[in-house]
Amino acid sequence: MNYRELTRKLRALGCEFERQAKGDHEVWVRRVPRGRTTVPNWGNRDLKPGTISGILRDLQISRDDFEKD
């Protein structure tokens, strides 16, 4: 899964882009329940499964909810 696919799903789950971080990373937030994480913007390169799992954990999103769409 690349950056564009990930962020499309995050937006559908109520997450928002907050700000640009260092380099090619971005800070994303989820208001309810509260969560904040850093998402690498690597363009078309696939993100590692562990990176995606960490993002979901930080934003308190279950794998089932993430995979519904």
C-alpha positions in Angstrom: 0.0 0.0 0.0 1.4 3.4 -1.0 1.0 6.8 0.6 -2.0 7.8 -1.6 -4.0 4.6 -0.8 -3.2 4.9 2.9 -4.2 8.6 3.2 -7.5 7.9 1.3 -8.4 5.3 3.9 -7.4 7.5 6.8 -9.5 10.4 5.6 -12.5 8.0 5.2 -12.0 7.0 8.9 -12.0 10.6 10.1 -8.3 11.4 10.2 -6.9 14.8 9.0 -3.6 16.1 7.8 -2.3 18.4 10.5 1.1 19.7 9.3 4.3 18.9 7.5 7.0 17.3 9.6 10.7 16.8 8.8 11.6 15.8 5.3 9.0 13.7 3.6 6.9 13.0 6.7 3.5 14.4 7.7 1.6 14.6 11.0 -1.9 13.2 10.9 -4.5 13.4 13.7 -7.7 11.7 14.6 -10.0 13.8 16.8 -12.3 11.1 18.3 -10.8 9.1 19.8 -7.7 11.2 20.0 -4.6 10.1 18.2 -1.6 11.5 16.4 1.0 9.9 14.2 3.6 10.5 11.6 3.0 9.3 8.1 5.9 9.0 5.5 5.0 10.5 2.2 7.1 8.2 -0.1 5.0 8.7 -3.2 4.5 5.5 -5.1 6.8 3.4 -2.9 5.0 0.8 -0.8 5.0 1.4 3.0 6.1 -1.6 5.1 3.4 -3.5 6.9 5.0 -2.7 10.3 4.8 1.0 9.5 1.1 0.8 8.6 0.4 -1.2 11.8 2.2 1.5 13.9 0.1 4.2 12.2 -3.1 2.4 12.9 -2.1 1.7 16.5 -1.2 5.4 17.1 -4.6 6.5 15.7 -6.5 3.8 17.5 -7.9 2.3 14.4 -8.6 -1.4 14.3 -7.3 -3.5 11.4 -10.9 -4.6 10.7 -12.2 -1.0 10.4 -9.2 -0.2 8.2 -9.8 -3.0 5.8 -13.5 -2.5 5.3 -13.2 -0.1 2.4 
